[in-house]
């Protein structure tokens, strides 16, 4: 995915490719047609909107998470991965679980990750 094309261009291309009107894209994603139009026009979207786009157009598992990651990059929330790698199946499962954690659980998980990293040294 080319970041210079932007999220709006990506969504417009997807809708064109699948023959979807704004209303049909809205129905597919669970977003309003106004939100779809705004994403196409502005190249921006909230992380929640991006998650819905990835779920609608990316299916389940690693492909959805990879698409969500790419869309977050297109929207400017993340930078590109320096090594060009995509998430593995295990990483995708962990990321799916982390998205369900509240702040307290995320802090615990972060400390546990620090502990595991220290064990490798």
N, C-alpha and C positions, 0 to 999 in steps of 0.2 A: 504494500500500500504506500502510496506517495503522500507524504504529509502535506506537500504544497497544494495538493488537490483539495484538501480540507474535508471535514465531516459532511458538509452540505453537498458537495459534489459526489461524495461516496453514496449518500442516501438517495440523491437524485438518480444516479446511475443504477442503483439497486431497484428503485421503483420503475425506472424505464425498462430495465432488463426483464423484470417480472410482470410488466404491464399493469402496474398498480397506480391507481389514482391516489391523491392525498388521502381521501376518505378510506380507501381500501388499505393503504399503508397504515393508517391510524387504527383501523380495526385489527390488522395483523399484529400490531405492536402493543395495543392497549393504550396508546397515546391519543390525544385529540388531533384532528386534522390541522388545527391551528399550530400545534406544537411541531408537527411534521413540516409544515410550511416554514415555520420560524427556523428550524434546524437547517433546512435547505438554503434559506435566505442568508442566515447569519454565520453558518459554519460552527455554531456553538450549541452546547446542550449541557444539562446538568448530568452528573454521574449516574443518577437514577434513570434518566432518559436514555443514556448510553447503554445502561444495563438492559433496558427493555428492547432497544434496537438489536443488541447482541443476542438476546434470547429469541427474538422473532426471526432474525436472519441467520443465526449461527447454530441453531440446534442445541444439543447438550454436550457436556463433557469438554474435552480439550479444545475442540473447534470453537465452541462458544466463548470460552475464556480467552483464547487467542484473539478472536474477533473483538471482544470487549477491550482487551489490552490495546489492540490496534486503533480502535475507535477513540479510546482515551488519549492516545498519542495524537491522532488527527485533531482532536478538540483542544489539545494543548495542556492536558492534565498530567501527562507523563512524557518523558523524553524517550527516544528510541533506545532499544537495548544495544549497548556498545558491541556486544559479540554477535548480535543478530540471531540469537537463539529464541526459540519459542518454548512456552511452558511444557514440561513433561506431563504425563497422565497423573503421576503422583503429585506434582506441584499443582496441577489443576484441582485435584481433590482437596488439597490443603487450602488453596485459595477460596474454593467454594465454602469450606467450613468456616474459614476466617471471616467471610462476609456475613456470617450469622452471629458473630460474637459481639457482645457489648464491650464498652471501654475497659471494664475490669478484666474480662477474659483476655482481651487483646494485650493488656499490660502483663498478665501472667504468661501468656504465650511468648511475648517478646523477651521476658526474662529467661524463659526456658530455652529459647533459641540462642540467647547469649551464652547460657550454660553449655549447650551442645557445641557451640563454636569454640569455646574455651577447651573443651575435652579434646578437640582435634589437634591442638597445639602441643 
